[in-house]
Amino acid sequence: VVPLLHSDETIMEIARYITGAKKYVLQNFSPLEKTLEPSFQKIKPCSDEKMQELSEKAKKYVPNCCWR
């Protein structure tokens, strides 16, 4: 989940699209020294609280949703 690219609505849209899936795992963005887009190194990842919130909301469509 890249904060500037993925909104709450985007995450929910994906969850709705995969309704009934066995599992939905959200992975938090982690800026690395070498990214294809250097500007991404300046993006801060979502807080743990935000990731938990997104995961809980997505459980409406995919009950087995978690984040890492």
Contacts in CASP RR format, 6 or more apart in sequence:
PFRMAT RR
TARGET T0000
AUTHOR 0000-0000-0000
METHOD contacts of the structure
MODEL  1
VVPLLHSDETIMEIARYITGAKKYVLQNFSPLEKTLEPSFQKIKPCSDEK
MQELSEKAKKYVPNCCWR
1 11 0 8 1.000
1 26 0 8 1.000
1 27 0 8 1.000
1 28 0 8 1.000
1 29 0 8 1.000
1 46 0 8 1.000
1 51 0 8 1.000
1 54 0 8 1.000
1 67 0 8 1.000
2 29 0 8 1.000
2 40 0 8 1.000
2 43 0 8 1.000
3 29 0 8 1.000
3 43 0 8 1.000
3 44 0 8 1.000
3 45 0 8 1.000
3 46 0 8 1.000
4 43 0 8 1.000
8 54 0 8 1.000
8 57 0 8 1.000
11 26 0 8 1.000
11 54 0 8 1.000
11 57 0 8 1.000
11 58 0 8 1.000
12 57 0 8 1.000
12 58 0 8 1.000
12 61 0 8 1.000
14 24 0 8 1.000
14 58 0 8 1.000
15 24 0 8 1.000
15 57 0 8 1.000
15 58 0 8 1.000
15 60 0 8 1.000
15 61 0 8 1.000
15 62 0 8 1.000
15 65 0 8 1.000
16 61 0 8 1.000
18 24 0 8 1.000
18 61 0 8 1.000
18 62 0 8 1.000
19 61 0 8 1.000
19 62 0 8 1.000
20 61 0 8 1.000
20 62 0 8 1.000
21 62 0 8 1.000
22 64 0 8 1.000
23 62 0 8 1.000
23 64 0 8 1.000
23 65 0 8 1.000
23 66 0 8 1.000
24 58 0 8 1.000
24 61 0 8 1.000
24 62 0 8 1.000
24 64 0 8 1.000
24 65 0 8 1.000
24 66 0 8 1.000
25 65 0 8 1.000
25 66 0 8 1.000
25 67 0 8 1.000
25 68 0 8 1.000
26 51 0 8 1.000
26 54 0 8 1.000
26 55 0 8 1.000
26 58 0 8 1.000
26 65 0 8 1.000
26 66 0 8 1.000
26 67 0 8 1.000
26 68 0 8 1.000
27 67 0 8 1.000
27 68 0 8 1.000
28 45 0 8 1.000
28 46 0 8 1.000
28 51 0 8 1.000
28 67 0 8 1.000
28 68 0 8 1.000
29 43 0 8 1.000
29 45 0 8 1.000
29 46 0 8 1.000
30 45 0 8 1.000
31 40 0 8 1.000
31 41 0 8 1.000
31 42 0 8 1.000
31 43 0 8 1.000
31 44 0 8 1.000
31 45 0 8 1.000
32 41 0 8 1.000
33 41 0 8 1.000
35 41 0 8 1.000
46 54 0 8 1.000
51 67 0 8 1.000
52 67 0 8 1.000
54 67 0 8 1.000
55 65 0 8 1.000
55 66 0 8 1.000
55 67 0 8 1.000
56 65 0 8 1.000
58 65 0 8 1.000
59 65 0 8 1.000
END
